């Protein structure tokens, strides 16, 4: 019987709200006759449903209103494109990412990472403002809070290249660099290190051994490895080891004919040839 009372109240509430005072009294009287409840109980029920009805109507009107302000310029596909650029950059802040957007987009296009998207979308993503990029970066899922330790200057000066392997089909002189530690998993105390320089085009491998990974030891291994390279180096591509980057950065500084780039953090496939 209670379910019948509630259903009847829902059906009569709209008519009740639009009626005059006299008509409302008649509706209450008829309701009491059908449900066998007291008049005070009937009035309370209608007042309660009146609040619910008005709230639902106001909420519906709010949702039906058109969004005010300028039309949204960037869609979810633009955010995906910029998210991939952000990942390629090593998840840097928007201020550092913004001036390099065009470089990262072109790098990813060469690697066929945007083959599913329209060309116009990638071009539009290049023109995103710094303010909009900041808002997007704040929404990106944070993959890691780990930061580079030590001298961050070297990481800002050496750009990232995710598709360095493409030079394997161009000419000699594009060299991947890796220093392999022989320490059994512990960096405590002195341990042996092998410097490996691999030319992508010729697949020529030059190795040099040393003790420890300090700057002086790395410089000696670098000199020794170069005596075994039969080609002139045009481009170095190591991982993110700070000591190696610093030695190679000093070597190419002021020399416009030799370039230096680095792989993405925690992405060994960026240095696939030397890692083999």
C-alpha positions in Angstrom: 0.0 0.0 0.0 2.9 2.3 0.8 4.4 1.8 -2.7 1.0 2.8 -4.2 1.0 6.0 -2.1 4.4 7.0 -3.3 3.6 6.3 -6.9 0.4 8.4 -6.7 2.3 11.3 -5.1 4.9 11.3 -7.9 2.0 11.4 -10.5 0.1 14.2 -8.8 3.1 16.5 -7.8 3.4 18.2 -11.2 -0.3 19.0 -11.3 -0.2 20.1 -7.7 2.6 22.6 -8.3 0.7 24.2 -11.2 -2.6 24.5 -9.4 -4.2 27.3 -7.4 -4.6 27.2 -3.6 -8.2 25.9 -4.0 -7.2 23.3 -6.5 -4.4 22.1 -4.3 -6.8 21.6 -1.4 -9.0 19.5 -3.7 -6.0 17.4 -4.8 -5.1 16.8 -1.1 -8.6 15.8 -0.3 -8.8 13.4 -3.2 -5.4 12.0 -2.2 -6.5 11.4 1.4 -9.6 9.6 0.1 -7.6 7.2 -2.1 -4.7 6.5 0.3 -6.6 6.7 3.6 -4.0 8.9 5.3 -4.4 12.0 7.4 -4.5 15.4 5.7 -1.3 16.5 7.6 0.6 13.4 6.3 -0.6 14.1 2.8 0.6 17.7 2.9 4.1 16.6 4.2 4.4 14.1 1.4 3.6 16.7 -1.3 6.0 19.2 0.3 8.8 16.6 0.4 8.2 15.7 -3.3 7.9 19.3 -4.2 11.5 19.9 -3.2 12.7 16.8 -5.1 10.8 17.8 -8.2 12.1 21.4 -8.2 15.7 20.2 -7.6 15.5 17.7 -10.5 14.0 20.3 -12.8 16.7 22.9 -12.0 19.4 20.3 -12.5 18.0 19.4 -15.9 17.9 23.0 -17.0 21.5 23.5 -15.9 22.6 20.5 -17.9 20.7 21.7 -21.0 22.4 25.0 -21.1 25.1 25.4 -23.7 28.7 25.8 -22.6 29.6 29.4 -22.4 32.9 30.9 -23.6 35.1 30.2 -26.7 34.9 27.0 -28.6 37.3 24.3 -27.4 40.3 24.5 -29.8 42.2 21.3 -28.9 40.7 17.8 -28.8 41.8 14.6 -27.0 43.9 13.6 -30.0 46.1 16.7 -29.5 46.6 15.8 -25.9 47.7 12.3 -26.9 50.2 13.8 -29.4 51.6 16.1 -26.7 51.7 13.3 -24.1 53.9 11.3 -26.4 56.2 14.3 -26.9 56.3 14.8 -23.1 57.3 11.1 -22.7 60.0 11.5 -25.3 61.4 14.5 -23.5 61.8 12.5 -20.3 58.7 14.0 -18.6 60.1 17.5 -18.3 58.0 20.5 -17.2 55.9 22.5 -19.8 58.4 25.4 -19.9 61.2 23.1 -21.1 59.0 21.1 -23.4 57.3 24.0 -25.2 60.3 25.3 -27.2 61.2 21.8 -28.3 57.7 20.7 -29.4 58.4 20.9 -33.1 61.6 18.9 -32.8 59.9 16.1 -30.7 56.9 15.9 -33.1 59.2 15.6 -36.1 61.3 12.9 -34.3 58.2 10.9 -33.5 56.8 11.3 -37.1 60.1 9.8 -38.5 59.6 6.9 -36.1 56.0 6.3 -37.4 54.5 7.1 -34.0 51.8 9.3 -35.5 50.8 7.2 -38.5 47.3 6.8 -37.1 46.7 10.6 -36.8 45.8 13.2 -39.4 48.8 15.4 -40.5 46.7 18.5 -39.6 46.4 17.3 -36.0 50.2 17.1 -35.5 50.6 20.5 -37.1 48.0 22.0 -34.8 49.7 20.5 -31.8 52.9 22.4 -32.7 51.1 25.7 -32.2 49.8 25.0 -28.7 50.4 27.9 -26.3 52.6 27.6 -23.2 49.5 28.1 -20.9 47.5 25.4 -22.6 50.5 23.0 -22.5 50.9 23.6 -18.8 47.2 22.6 -18.2 47.6 19.5 -20.3 50.9 18.4 -18.6 49.2 18.8 -15.2 46.6 16.2 -16.4 49.2 13.7 -17.8 49.7 10.6 -15.7 53.0 10.8 -13.8 55.1 7.8 -14.8 58.0 8.4 -12.4 59.1 10.9 -9.8 62.8 9.9 -10.2 65.1 12.8 -11.2 68.6 12.9 -12.4 71.1 13.3 -9.6 74.1 15.6 -9.8 74.8 18.1 -12.5 71.5 18.7 -14.3 73.2 21.2 -16.6 74.5 18.4 -18.9 71.0 16.9 -19.4 69.7 20.3 -20.5 72.5 20.7 -23.0 72.4 17.3 -24.6 69.2 16.6 -26.6 67.3 13.3 -26.6 67.1 11.2 -29.8 64.7 8.2 -29.7 65.3 7.0 -33.3 69.1 7.1 -33.6 69.0 3.7 -35.3 67.8 5.2 -38.6 71.4 6.3 -39.3 72.4 2.7 -39.8 71.2 3.1 -43.4 72.9 6.4 -44.2 76.7 6.6 -43.8 79.6 5.8 -41.5 80.3 8.0 -38.5 77.2 7.6 -36.4 78.4 5.9 -33.2 76.5 4.5 -30.3 78.4 4.5 -27.0 78.0 2.3 -23.9 80.2 1.7 -20.9 79.7 -1.8 -19.4 80.5 -2.3 -15.7 82.0 -5.6 -14.5 81.1 -5.3 -10.8 78.8 -8.2 -10.1 76.0 -5.8 -9.3 77.8 -3.8 -6.7 79.4 -0.4 -7.4 81.4 -0.4 -4.2 85.2 -0.2 -4.6 87.2 -0.4 -7.8 85.8 -2.5 -10.7 86.6 -3.1 -14.4 84.7 -1.2 -17.1 84.6 -1.8 -20.9 83.9 1.1 -23.2 82.1 0.0 -26.4 81.8 2.3 -29.5 79.7 0.9 -32.3 79.4 2.5 -35.8 75.9 1.8 -37.0 76.5 1.7 -40.8 79.6 -0.5 -40.8 78.8 -2.4 -37.5 82.5 -1.8 -36.6 83.0 -2.3 -32.8 85.8 -0.6 -30.9 86.4 -1.6 -27.2 88.7 -0.2 -24.5 89.1 -1.4 -20.9 89.6 0.7 -17.8 89.3 0.7 -14.0 86.4 2.6 -12.5 84.0 5.0 -14.0 85.4 8.3 -12.8 86.1 11.1 -15.3 89.8 10.5 -15.7 89.2 6.8 -16.4 86.4 7.5 -18.9 88.7 10.0 -20.7 91.4 7.4 -21.1 89.0 4.7 -22.4 87.5 7.2 -24.8 91.0 8.0 -26.3 91.9 4.4 -26.5 88.6 3.4 -28.2 89.1 6.1 -30.8 92.5 4.7 -31.8 90.6 1.5 -32.9 87.9 3.3 -34.9 88.6 3.4 -38.6 86.1 6.2 -39.3 85.6 9.8 -38.4 82.8 10.3 -35.9 80.0 12.5 -37.0 77.6 11.9 -34.1 77.9 10.3 -30.7 74.9 8.7 -29.0 75.4 7.4 -25.4 73.0 6.7 -22.6 72.3 9.1 -19.7 75.4 8.4 -17.7 76.6 11.8 -16.4 80.3 11.1 -16.6 80.2 9.8 -20.2 78.0 12.7 -21.3 80.3 15.2 -19.7 83.4 13.8 -21.4 81.7 13.6 -24.9 80.2 17.1 -24.4 83.6 18.6 -23.8 84.9 16.8 -26.9 82.2 18.1 -29.3 81.9 21.6 -27.7 82.8 24.2 -30.3 83.0 21.6 -33.1 80.0 22.1 -35.5 80.9 19.0 -37.5 80.3 16.5 -34.6 77.0 16.2 -32.8 76.0 14.6 -29.5 72.6 13.2 -28.4 71.4 10.8 -25.7 68.8 8.1 -25.4 65.7 8.4 -23.3 66.0 7.5 -19.6 65.3 3.8 -19.0 64.8 3.1 -22.7 67.6 0.6 -23.7 66.1 0.1 -27.2 67.2 3.7 -28.1 70.8 2.3 -28.1 69.9 -1.1 -29.5 73.0 -1.7 -31.6 75.6 -1.2 -28.9 73.4 -2.9 -26.3 73.6 -6.1 -28.4 
